[in-house]
Amino acid sequence: LLSAMVVIYQPVLDEYFSERINEQVLKRGSRHMLVRLEKRLDLSTLEKGCRGYQHQEGCGAKPTHTIERYVRALLVKYLYNWSYRETEERMQNDLIVKRFVGYEVLEEVLDHSGLCLFEQWVSEHHPRLFFDFILSQIDRDFPEERGGVQIGDTFAMEANAAQESVSGILRHTSRLMLGELEQGAGKQYQIISTQIDRQRLFGPKSEPGSYWLDKEQRKLRLENTVREGWELIPKVKACLSDLEDPLRRRIEYRLEDLEKVIRDEFQLTLDASGKLEQIVQLDEKHKGSYRLCSATDPEATCRNHGGDQTVGYNVGLLITPHAVIREISAATGAQPDQAGIAPIIQQQLDQQGVCPDVLIYDRAAGSGAIRAEVARVSHDQTRVVAHIP
């Protein structure tokens, strides 16, 4: 009889148990950051901005987890700088975190893969939503943090991609481009496949590593790859008009990457009909700028900062003396530090309607040209304090 009653009243008992546990959690954790933030934060802006992630009407199953829980879970991940899996684990086992996100004590929480998909959607559709929301909450309680004195600097962010050799990136880019064609435009792919020499472009299956080759053999392999890669470009361009977006745009990007790598690294001699006759590898002084490093992440380039080289991005920050990040931007790694100073101030002005009264920076901002550019974009509101180079 008792077992039957427990089964019948289990939802009520679970709710009662959860309420009693949460009472104790709040009592003992009153100074916890999430408990204090819950009293201050109005998350309606975030929730409203993310409504589009879930269908609100029509056919289909009702979402298992509400948008409010998605928003709070992602906010917790950002606040503590946790991974997806760690966020899921802490939501499941830390009662204060679980309660903040919106779950009862015995409820199953959001899976890490679901949180990852949600963050990808947010990054694509509302990339500044969470950053601007947190900043607005800080400005509400600490209005003196707007404008005033800000400190600027840059740092390297390593790309999630391995640096590739010239032949490696040419082969990788070609393989990715042909793979997309095969999946999205089978007919065009079959036509191109009959026109290319795969063995010369990608090498035979039993091809030895380049470290086994002597200088002349490596040169021959590289020339074969360049020649076939160059001849692949017009063959793919000929079928672009038959492709639909977004596939066409993705293929165009790959073609641009392929052509850039070749032109940055080699001097090509063409005959009257446009056929490639001679390939000469350029020396370091004459190679192109912003050279690609990897087909996995074509936007990443090499950042050389005092001899410390990083394949990735050059990230700029504007921060207050109280360590509040006011603005952030990212450029490809090869962009000089000084090139991003005026744009990040312009970005802050466009997004927040304010710019620093005083900008403290290193020598990158010390030249007259950079000072003049900062004065122009800030409408003479920002004074630069920096060492003159």
C-alpha positions in Angstrom: 0.0 0.0 0.0 2.8 2.4 0.9 4.6 1.7 -2.4 1.4 2.3 -4.3 0.9 5.7 -2.6 4.5 6.7 -3.3 4.0 5.9 -7.0 0.7 7.8 -7.1 2.0 10.9 -5.3 5.6 10.8 -6.6 5.4 14.1 -8.5 4.1 15.9 -5.5 6.7 14.2 -3.2 9.5 15.1 -5.7 8.3 18.8 -5.7 8.1 18.9 -1.9 11.6 17.3 -1.6 13.1 19.7 -4.1 11.6 22.7 -2.3 13.0 21.6 1.1 16.4 20.9 -0.3 16.5 24.3 -2.1 15.6 26.1 1.1 18.6 24.6 2.8 20.8 25.3 -0.3 19.8 29.0 -0.3 20.2 29.3 3.4 23.7 28.0 3.4 24.8 29.5 0.1 23.4 33.0 0.4 26.9 34.5 -0.5 27.3 32.4 -3.6 27.8 34.4 -6.8 24.9 32.7 -8.6 22.5 33.3 -5.6 23.5 36.9 -5.5 23.3 37.4 -9.3 19.8 35.8 -9.4 18.6 38.8 -7.4 20.2 41.3 -9.7 19.9 39.9 -13.2 17.0 40.4 -15.5 17.5 37.8 -18.2 14.4 38.7 -20.2 16.5 40.4 -22.9 18.6 37.2 -23.4 15.5 35.0 -23.4 13.7 37.2 -25.9 16.7 37.3 -28.2 17.0 33.5 -28.2 13.4 32.6 -28.8 14.1 31.9 -32.4 16.1 28.8 -31.5 13.0 26.9 -30.7 9.8 26.7 -32.7 7.0 28.4 -30.9 4.0 26.9 -32.8 3.1 24.3 -35.4 3.8 20.6 -35.6 6.6 18.8 -33.8 7.4 17.7 -30.3 7.5 20.2 -27.5 11.2 21.1 -26.6 12.5 19.1 -23.7 14.4 22.0 -22.2 13.0 25.6 -22.2 14.9 28.5 -23.8 15.2 30.0 -20.3 17.3 27.0 -19.2 19.4 27.1 -22.3 20.2 30.8 -21.7 21.0 30.3 -18.0 23.2 27.2 -18.8 25.2 29.2 -21.4 25.5 32.1 -19.0 26.9 29.9 -16.3 29.4 28.4 -18.8 30.7 31.8 -19.6 30.8 33.1 -16.0 33.0 30.1 -14.9 34.8 29.5 -18.2 33.7 25.8 -18.2 33.7 23.4 -21.1 30.4 21.9 -22.3 31.0 18.7 -20.5 32.0 20.4 -17.3 28.9 22.6 -17.4 26.7 19.6 -17.8 28.4 17.9 -14.9 28.2 20.9 -12.6 24.5 21.4 -13.5 23.8 17.8 -12.6 25.8 17.7 -9.3 26.0 21.2 -8.0 22.6 22.1 -6.5 23.2 25.9 -6.5 24.1 25.7 -10.2 21.2 23.4 -11.0 18.7 25.7 -9.2 20.1 28.8 -11.0 19.6 27.2 -14.4 16.1 26.3 -13.5 16.0 22.6 -12.7 14.5 20.8 -9.7 16.7 18.6 -7.6 15.8 15.3 -9.3 15.4 16.6 -12.9 17.8 15.5 -15.7 19.7 18.5 -17.0 20.6 19.7 -20.5 23.1 17.5 -22.3 26.5 19.0 -23.3 25.9 18.4 -27.0 22.6 20.3 -26.8 24.3 23.3 -25.1 27.0 23.2 -27.8 24.4 23.4 -30.6 22.7 26.3 -28.8 25.9 28.3 -28.5 26.7 27.7 -32.2 23.2 29.1 -33.0 23.8 32.1 -30.7 27.2 32.8 -32.2 25.8 32.8 -35.8 22.6 34.8 -35.1 23.4 37.0 -32.1 27.2 37.1 -31.7 27.1 40.1 -29.3 24.0 39.3 -27.3 25.5 37.9 -24.1 28.5 40.3 -24.1 26.4 43.4 -24.5 23.8 42.1 -21.9 26.5 41.5 -19.2 28.0 44.9 -20.0 24.7 46.6 -19.7 24.1 45.0 -16.3 27.5 46.2 -15.1 26.8 49.8 -16.4 23.5 49.8 -14.6 25.2 49.3 -11.2 28.5 50.9 -12.0 27.8 53.8 -14.5 31.3 55.2 -13.9 32.7 52.2 -15.8 31.5 53.6 -19.1 34.1 55.7 -20.9 36.7 57.1 -18.6 40.1 55.5 -18.6 40.6 52.3 -20.6 43.7 50.2 -21.2 44.3 48.6 -24.6 46.4 45.7 -25.7 46.6 42.7 -28.0 47.4 39.0 -27.6 47.7 35.9 -29.7 44.9 33.4 -29.9 46.1 30.1 -31.4 43.9 28.6 -34.2 42.4 25.2 -33.8 44.3 24.1 -36.9 47.8 22.7 -37.6 50.1 24.7 -39.8 50.6 23.0 -43.2 53.3 23.1 -45.8 52.6 24.8 -49.2 51.9 21.5 -50.9 49.9 20.3 -47.9 47.6 23.3 -47.9 47.1 23.1 -51.7 46.2 19.5 -51.5 44.0 20.0 -48.5 42.1 22.9 -50.0 41.6 21.0 -53.2 40.4 17.9 -51.4 37.9 19.9 -49.3 36.6 21.8 -52.4 36.1 18.6 -54.4 34.5 16.9 -51.4 31.9 19.7 -51.1 31.2 19.4 -54.8 30.8 15.7 -54.6 28.2 16.0 -51.7 26.3 19.0 -53.1 26.7 18.8 -56.9 27.4 15.3 -58.0 27.0 15.9 -61.7 29.5 18.8 -61.8 31.9 16.7 -59.6 31.8 13.8 -62.1 32.7 16.2 -65.0 35.6 17.7 -63.1 36.9 14.3 -61.9 37.4 13.2 -65.5 39.5 16.3 -66.2 42.1 16.2 -63.4 45.1 14.0 -62.6 44.4 13.0 -59.0 47.8 11.2 -58.7 49.7 14.4 -59.6 47.5 16.6 -57.5 47.2 14.4 -54.3 50.1 11.9 -54.9 49.8 8.1 -55.1 48.4 6.2 -52.1 51.8 4.8 -51.3 53.5 8.1 -51.5 56.5 8.5 -49.1 56.7 11.4 -46.7 58.6 14.4 -47.9 61.3 13.8 -45.3 62.4 10.7 -47.3 62.9 12.8 -50.5 66.0 14.7 -51.6 65.8 18.4 -52.7 65.1 17.7 -56.3 62.3 15.2 -55.5 60.6 17.6 -53.1 60.8 20.3 -55.8 59.2 18.0 -58.4 56.4 17.0 -56.0 55.7 20.6 -55.2 55.7 21.7 -58.9 53.3 18.9 -59.8 50.9 19.9 -57.0 51.1 23.6 -58.0 50.5 22.8 -61.6 47.5 20.6 -61.0 46.1 22.9 -58.4 46.4 25.9 -60.8 44.7 23.9 -63.6 41.9 22.8 -61.3 40.9 26.4 -60.7 39.4 27.2 -64.2 37.7 23.8 -64.3 35.8 24.5 -61.1 35.1 28.1 -62.1 33.4 26.8 -65.2 30.7 25.0 -63.2 30.0 27.8 -60.7 27.0 29.1 -62.6 25.3 25.7 -62.2 25.7 25.8 -58.4 23.3 27.3 -55.9 24.1 29.2 -52.7 25.4 28.5 -50.1 27.4 25.8 -51.9 28.5 28.2 -54.7 29.8 30.7 -52.1 31.7 28.0 -50.2 33.3 26.8 -53.5 34.2 30.4 -54.4 36.0 30.8 -51.0 38.0 27.7 -51.7 39.0 28.9 -55.1 40.1 32.2 -53.7 42.2 30.4 -51.1 43.8 28.1 -53.7 44.7 31.0 -56.0 46.0 33.1 -53.1 48.3 30.3 -51.9 49.8 29.8 -55.4 50.3 33.5 -56.1 51.7 34.3 -52.7 54.3 31.5 -53.0 55.2 31.3 -56.7 55.9 33.4 -59.8 54.0 31.8 -62.7 54.8 32.2 -66.3 51.9 31.7 -68.7 51.9 31.3 -72.5 49.6 33.3 -74.9 46.7 30.9 -74.3 47.0 31.1 -70.5 48.6 27.7 -70.1 51.1 27.4 -67.3 54.7 27.2 -68.6 57.1 27.8 -65.7 56.8 27.8 -61.9 59.4 29.7 -59.8 59.3 29.7 -56.0 59.6 33.2 -54.6 62.1 34.1 -51.9 61.0 35.3 -48.5 61.2 39.0 -49.4 58.9 38.7 -52.4 56.2 36.3 -51.1 52.7 37.6 -50.5 51.4 39.1 -47.3 48.8 37.5 -45.0 49.8 34.1 -46.3 47.5 31.2 -45.5 48.7 28.6 -43.0 46.0 25.9 -43.0 43.0 24.8 -45.1 41.2 23.9 -41.9 41.1 27.5 -40.9 41.9 29.8 -43.9 41.3 33.0 -41.9 44.2 32.2 -39.5 47.6 33.6 -40.4 51.0 33.7 -38.6 51.4 36.3 -35.9 55.0 37.2 -35.3 55.4 39.1 -32.1 59.0 39.7 -31.2 60.0 36.3 -32.7 57.2 34.5 -30.9 55.2 33.0 -33.8 51.6 31.8 -33.5 49.2 30.6 -36.2 45.9 32.1 -35.4 44.5 35.5 -34.5 45.5 38.9 -33.1 42.9 39.7 -30.5 42.5 43.2 -29.2 41.0 44.3 -25.8 39.8 47.5 -24.2 39.6 47.1 -20.4 38.9 49.4 -17.5 41.3 49.8 -14.5 38.7 47.6 -12.6 39.3 44.8 -15.1 35.9 45.2 -16.9 36.3 44.3 -20.6 34.6 47.0 -22.6 35.3 45.8 -26.1 37.0 42.9 -27.9 37.9 42.3 -31.5 39.8 39.7 -33.4 41.8 40.0 -36.6 43.9 37.5 -38.5 47.2 36.9 -36.9 49.4 38.7 -39.4 47.6 42.0 -38.9 49.9 44.5 -37.1 48.9 45.5 -33.6 48.5 49.2 -34.5 46.1 48.4 -37.3 43.4 47.3 -34.9 43.5 50.2 -32.5 41.3 52.7 -34.2 38.8 50.0 -35.5 38.2 48.7 -31.9 37.4 52.2 -30.7 35.1 52.7 -33.6 33.5 49.4 -32.8 32.9 50.4 -29.2 31.4 53.7 -30.3 29.1 52.0 -32.8 27.9 49.2 -30.4 27.8 51.1 -27.1 27.6 54.8 -28.1 30.7 55.6 -25.9 34.5 55.6 -26.3 37.3 56.0 -23.7 38.2 59.5 -22.6 41.8 58.3 -22.2 43.3 55.2 -23.9 46.5 53.8 -22.3 48.4 51.7 -24.8 51.9 50.5 -25.6 54.1 51.8 -28.4 51.8 50.4 -31.1 49.6 53.5 -30.4 52.4 56.0 -30.1 52.9 57.1 -33.7 51.4 60.3 -35.0 49.4 58.4 -37.6 47.7 56.2 -35.1 46.9 59.1 -32.7 45.4 61.0 -35.6 43.3 58.0 -36.6 42.0 57.5 -33.0 41.1 61.2 -32.9 39.2 60.9 -36.1 37.1 57.9 -35.2 36.4 59.1 -31.7 35.6 62.6 -32.9 38.4 64.0 -30.7 36.9 62.4 -27.5 39.8 60.0 -26.9 43.2 61.0 -25.8 46.0 58.5 -26.4 48.7 57.9 -23.7 51.5 55.8 -25.2 55.2 55.7 -25.7 56.4 57.3 -28.9 58.2 54.7 -31.0 
